[in-house]
Amino acid sequence: MTRFSPRRLLEKRCTHGRRVAVTLLLCATSLLSACSGIKTYENNFNKNLHVHTATDSGSWFSRVHAAVDIHRVGEDCALDYEGTVELTGPATEIGIPPDRRSYLVFVFNSFSFFSNRSGTITYETLVKPRSNHHYDAAASYKNDLYHVMIREIPPDRSASRELDRLALSSCRSSSDRK
C-alpha cells in the first residue's frame, strides 16, 4: 500500500514547475532573438582581430552584454551592415577584410533585473586593416564605465601602435580629397 505524502507531492510540483519555467524562458528567448533583427557576422576571413573582453556590472542583480557590429564602408562612405559578433567569452577571434574600410561599433548593453533599468553605450571607429597585420582590441565595461582600445601589430611582431578612434566623418573628408 502506498502512503500519501504531502511533502513528496510538493517536491514533485516544484520540480515540474521549474521545468515548465525553464522551458518557457528558453522559448521566449529564442523567439525574441529570432525577431531582434540581429544578423550574425559571417566571420569567413582570416582571423586578424582578437578582441579581449572583460565585463562586470558591479551587481549580482544586473548583467552586461557585449557585442561588435561590423559595417562595410563604401566608396561614398555609406555603411552596409554585415553582422554582429557576440563577445561572450574572454577572447573572440574575428576576421575583418584587409585593405578595405570597415566601421566597428562596440555595443555594451546593461540591464538590471529588479530596478527595471537598462542602458546602451557604444564605441564606434573607422578602421582599414592592413594585409598581414593583426589587431588586438581590449573591450571592457565595469560599473557603467567602458573602455575600448585597438592596437595594430605588424607581421614581424615588432612595435605595435594604438589606433586612433576615427569618426565616420573622417571617411567623408578623405573621400573629398580624391
N, C-alpha and C positions, 0 to 999 in steps of 0.2 A: 504494500500500500504506500502510495506517495503522499507525503505530507505537504500541505500548503505552507509556503514560507513567504511572507510579505517582503522580507529582505531580498530574497532571491528574485522575486518578481520586479522589485525596484531596480536591482542591478541590471536585469535584462532590459528594462525600459530605458535606463541611462545609456547602456551600450548601443541600443538601437537608435536612440535619439542622437547620439554623437555621430553615428554612421550617416544618418539622414542629413544632419547639419553639414558634415564634411562633403557629402555628395552634392548638396545644394550649392555650397560655396564653390566647389570646383566647376559646376555647371555655369554659375553666374560669372565666374572669372573667365571661362572660355568664351562665353557669349560676349562679354564686354571687350575682350581682346580682339575678337573677330570683327566687332563693329568700330573699333577705335580708329581705323584708317592708317595704322602704323604699318609701313611696308618694311619687311626685313631686308637689310642690305645684302646683296648677293655675295660680297666678300670673295670674289674669284681671283683677285690679283695677288701677286707676291706680297706676303705679309711684311710691309715696310713701316707700319705704325704700331708701336707697342704701347698700350695705354695701361698705366698702373693706377688703379682706383682705390681710394680709401674714403668710406662714408661712415659718418656717425651722427645720428640725430640728437644725441645727448639725452635721450629718454627711452625707457622701456616701452612707452606707450605711443611712440612715433617711429616712422620709418623714412628712409631716403632712398629714392630710386634714381640711378644714373644711367644715361644713355648718350650716344652721339649720333646726330643726324648728319648724313653726308649728302651734299648737293654738288652737282656738276655745274661749273660756271662756263657759260657760253661766251662766244666772241663778243657779243653785245652786252655781256655781264649779267645776262638773265640767269636765274637759278632754275635748275631742274633737279627736283628731289629724287635721289637714288635709293634711299632707305635709311633705316636706323639699326644701330648695333647696340644691344643692351650691355651695359657694363656691370655684369652680375658678379664677377669674381674679382680677385685682387689684380689680375692681369688679363688683358684681352689683346689678341693679335688681329689687326685689320689691314687689308690690302687697299691702299689708296693709289689710283692710277698715277704713274710718274709723268712728268713733263706736261702736265695739264693742271689748270687751276681747279681747286675744289674748295668748297665752303663748308667748314666743320662747325657744327653747333652742339656744344656740350650742354646737356639738359639735366638739371638736378631738380627732381620733384620731391617735396617733403610733405608728409601728411601725418596728422595726429589722430589716434583712434577715438579719444574721449572728448577733446576740446573742439572738434569739428573745424580744425584749422588745416589749411594746405597752402602750398606756395610753389612757385616755379622760378628758378634762377637759370639763366643761360649765359654761356661764354661762347662768342662767335668769332671766328677768324678765317681769313682767306689764306690758303696755302697753295704752293705749287711744288710738290715733292720732286726732287731730282732723282734721275736714274741712279741705281746702285747705292743710294743713300738710305739710311734708316732714321726713323724718328721715334723718340721716346717722349711720351706725354704723361704728365702726372696730373690727375684729376682728383681733387679732394673736396669734401664737404663735411664740416663739423660745426655744430651749434649755429646754424644759419649763416655761416661764412664759407665761401668757396674759393678755390684757387686752381687755376689751370696753367700749366707751363709745358711748352713743346720745345724739345731740343733736336737739332739736326746733327746726325753722326755721319761723317764721310766714310767711304768704303774701307779706307785703311785704318779706321777706328782712331784716328788722331784726334786732336782737339775738337770737341763738339761746340756748337753755338746755340744760344737760345734764340728762338724765332720771335720776332716782334708780333704783337697782335695787330692784325690788319683788318680794317673795316671793309665791307663790300664796296664802299665808295672809292677805295683806293684802286679797285679794278677799273672803275669808270675813268679815273684820272689817268691811269696808264693806257687805257684804250684811246683816250683823246689825243695822246701824244703820237699815235701811229700815223 
